[in-house]
Amino acid sequence: MTRVLICEPSEAYAVALRRMLEHDGGISVVAVCATAEQAIVALPRIRPDLITMDLALPWANGLAAAEQIMSSHPLPILVISAHAGYGDEKVAAALAAGVLEVIPKQSLDLRDPAGAAGTAFRQRVQVLSQARVLRHPRASLRGTAVTAHAGRSASVIGICGSTGAPYVLARVLGKLPGDYPIPVLVVQHISPGFTDGLASWLGQTARLPVAVAADDARAGPGAWIAPPDAHLRLSAGWRLRLDRRTVAGPHRPSGDVLFESIAKVAGPAAAVIVLSGMGHDGAQGTASVCRSGGLALAQDRESSAVYGMPQAAIESGASLVLSPDEIASFLVSMRHKAPAGT
């Protein structure tokens, strides 16, 4: 039985959410709190497997509450908020603070608990409740020098992540210098509407440029994030291409599509990284990069909220398994290899 604590200021919404969660008997709502303070006080006694939380809470906001929970009683947090709008940087900050996922209230229909969408939502809650979480990720992960593959060079770096990856992405990009010369291409699985906010927030917290990728832009220094519902590819001439038509597995954007394009264009000068997430996106692309002579890294099990994607990448040939700080240190140590013809 999955134990859930609901932190929700609207009594009517909390009642409907509880009815949705408990519909088929696999989830028990062990407490309902109207404020963050009540939830934080209740956590040591209630010991839930997961907490649902609105970002708009009386007195302490949801972001501050998430940061406090992740620093004192870390557990999986699912944000369900009416204020999680398109381009909202608070969503990105919450994900960087350790929140696993954010769902807009308007996308969740609580009137039909027995429907397919309700069943899928409960299944998602149960999967997230089993995710591995760490104490506040921006304060607890210690840097470790990386000596393996010292002196490696690359012309481009690809990163793919899903559940639990945004805080790692924020930490890694935050460690790179503002003049970091190697382009970083990113696929992050995220709820529709939140990519712009993630890119904007990362751009304010990182020293290097961060933006949503644009079609036919040159892959220059900075971090370029795949937009919603579009595959990001690296093409000949070191141009970025957006593909909104191709179906390649369950994800668009897809890490496999990005990595395979990087392998084709950069060959042995390619480097790719698979971060936390469920499923196996990035594994096929990892194999392509390894066959081309490039380098593939995977986030370690200890720091991954969900180890599915990193484990699949390791099984596909990733040769380095590193913590977030080790990944950042390794990228800082890499030398830039200018693309042929530039």
Secondary structure, 3 states (H helix, E strand, C coil): CEEEEEECCCHHHHHHHHHHHCCCCCEEEEEEECCHHHHHHHHHHHCCCEEEECCCCCCCCHHHHHHHHHHHCCCCEEEEECCCCCCCHHHHHHHHCCCCEEEEHHHCCCCCCCCHHHHHHHHHHHHHHCCCCCCCHHHHCCCCCCCCCCCCEECEEEEEECCCCHHHHHHHHHHCCCCCCCCEEEEECCCCCCHHHHHHHHHHHCCCCEEECCCCCECCCCEEECCCCCEEEEECCCEEEEECCCCCCCCCCCHHHHHHHHHHHHHHHEEEEECCCCCCCCHHHHHHHHHCCCEEEEECCCCCCCCHHHHHHHHCCCCEEECHHHHHHHHHHCEECCCCCC
